[in-house]
Amino acid sequence: MRYFAPAAAWTAPVWVLTATVALAAPPAKPVKVDPKVNALYVLKSGIKSADFVARGMAYRGLQFEKAKDDAKKLLDDGATDPQWVVRAGVALAFYAFGDARWRKVVHDSLVMPVTNPLEVLPVLDEVAEKDQILLIIESLADKEHDQHDKIIAAILRRDRPHVTGLFVLGLASKDPLVNGALLKALPKVSPVLQIKTLDAVGKAHAANDGVTKALLAVAAASEDRLTVSYLAFVKTKDAALADKVIVMRARHGDRSVAKAMVAMCLRLKDKEQLAALQALKPIASKDDASALKPILEQGPSHETLFQVYELLARAGDRSMQKEADNLAESTDVDVRATGVFYLGWVGGAGRIGDMHRYLQDGIPAVRIAASRVLGYIASHISVSQLKESIELEKDEPVRMEMVRALASIKHKEAYQALMFFTREKDADLRRVVVRALADSSDAVVRQGLQNALNDNDARIRSEAVRGFILSDVAKAVEVWKRAIRWLPPGVVLDLTREMTKTMEGFLELALADGGRDDNGVAVREEALVALHLLPEAEQRILFKLLETTQEEELKIRILRQLLDMDKAKVAVAVKSTALQSSPRARMAAIRMLGKLKGDKEAQEFLLRFVEEADERIRIAAALTLLGG
């Protein structure tokens, strides 16, 4: 024991010294974790998430894994996931790897009956335009499914950048499924908003008669006179088709085809000649009309005779009065209408009394001619005679002409008279009446417009809505909010094209109030597109809606649209939404932070969000931080 004692005595102080040194040592420096390494870990852990949105983003994040073979094996597993949003992430990861399997994932989802193409197509916005087009063409060429129409309808629902290229390339396809689907879809392309697409198609397929016929259908579907520049590219060898193109260009007011139209009118016969003469009306000058006189020497039908005299009268050619007198007094009842019309048109107000008497003529064509003249003169003196004649008239075509004549008279008495015809059986006649009341902007027509709002025809109700917008904006707001539930397709665009400034507030209402039912969603989509017709106000309206809307879907759509227009202006709104909003809106905004290149604050937010408890937020931030 004495032997060991000195050793024990010696070791004790050493232990105390060691302990003291240990206590006095500085704390260890925290280990710095690379944010991107942390982000990769967050994404990898999200692959097994029960939240399929988070899982989809996590799969997409595999594109940043260095072990590519292992990542692709995991992506193979994800490609069979039942949720499309997960497969979308898988497809984009495959695409980033340059792996052709992305095409199969998207293609199979696009043609699957249980998947809505509207949900699938947005994934293509993140791949190169050429790849988008080829994938859609491949899907349309697939004979193993029957979703072709649904795919095309979804493509046309939103104006994506690839639409022009898709039609140009797809219409050149020799595959009947691809070519047929796009030919069928072409007449549904908006001639108002997508004129560049139509021009590109017309130029690329100038000699394709099938495409030419489809372009003619686009022009024929429009009641208004719009630019048909796409028809100017046509180079068909089919003479009959070339004539149809020239006729359609004339119908839409293209003055450059006037000489060709005159030559055609002189060359054609029967129904074709009659159609050409009718189409020439909007563009014919006095010289053009005078050049048609040789037709009168060819023994034309009474319909053709009327058309030539009408063109001469409208152009102000007074050289045929003697002949017209003879026609008006002729025993041939078929030509009397021609003389009546010509004399009335060139005679103007001095012939009103004669036209009133002709309203009682026993020949329907004469009554039609007199009605057209009275509509042209448009004097309030004719109101009572027209109203009485409409009430007595039994022939529907004649009655329609009389109503049109009454509708042409811009006078309070005419509006009051029209009010009696808002409940007619003929829907086309009611539409003429209600449109005239809408155009009047007179307080006296309000009750007629109110009655029209209860019409069983949506077109007529739409005319009434237009009337309230033109004449009573305060009442129109209430009317518009109700109309959002039933407005037919195209009305929002038509109204915006016609009344740009006035429609700003109504588009705001459609965007804020829509989305409660299927029609409301459709109207809202159309309103978002209609904003393109208001380039000076579009950003301002979108920013205003962004501040007021509580609907997350609309907020996300607005942010995306603004981001494409002006990243600098919308940066604050994106960051604000990423910080405080609903989880879904926050997640969408976090994904948008990746587009704010060079914004240090946006990068700081992403680093902070990677540490959040909410799995979706954490994974969205991790994916964005890595650049996905």
Secondary structure as UniProt FT lines:
FT   TURN            2..4
FT   HELIX           5..24
FT   HELIX           35..45
FT   HELIX           46..48
FT   HELIX           52..60
FT   HELIX           61..64
FT   HELIX           68..78
FT   TURN            79..80
FT   HELIX           84..97
FT   HELIX           101..111
FT   TURN            113..114
FT   HELIX           117..120
FT   HELIX           121..126
FT   HELIX           129..141
FT   TURN            143..144
FT   HELIX           148..157
FT   HELIX           162..170
FT   TURN            171..172
FT   HELIX           176..185
FT   HELIX           186..188
FT   TURN            191..193
FT   HELIX           195..204
FT   TURN            205..207
FT   HELIX           209..220
FT   HELIX           229..233
FT   HELIX           239..251
FT   TURN            252..253
FT   HELIX           255..257
FT   HELIX           258..267
FT   HELIX           270..280
FT   TURN            281..283
FT   HELIX           286..290
FT   TURN            291..292
FT   HELIX           293..298
FT   HELIX           302..314
FT   TURN            315..316
FT   TURN            319..320
FT   HELIX           321..328
FT   HELIX           333..347
FT   HELIX           348..351
FT   HELIX           352..358
FT   TURN            359..360
FT   HELIX           364..377
FT   HELIX           380..382
FT   HELIX           383..392
FT   HELIX           396..408
FT   HELIX           412..418
FT   HELIX           419..421
FT   TURN            422..423
FT   HELIX           427..440
FT   HELIX           443..445
FT   HELIX           446..452
FT   TURN            453..454
FT   HELIX           458..471
FT   HELIX           473..483
FT   TURN            484..486
FT   TURN            489..490
FT   HELIX           491..498
FT   TURN            500..503
FT   HELIX           504..513
FT   HELIX           518..530
FT   HELIX           531..533
FT   TURN            535..537
FT   HELIX           538..548
FT   HELIX           552..565
FT   HELIX           567..579
FT   HELIX           583..593
FT   TURN            594..595
FT   TURN            597..598
FT   HELIX           600..609
FT   TURN            610..611
FT   HELIX           615..626
//
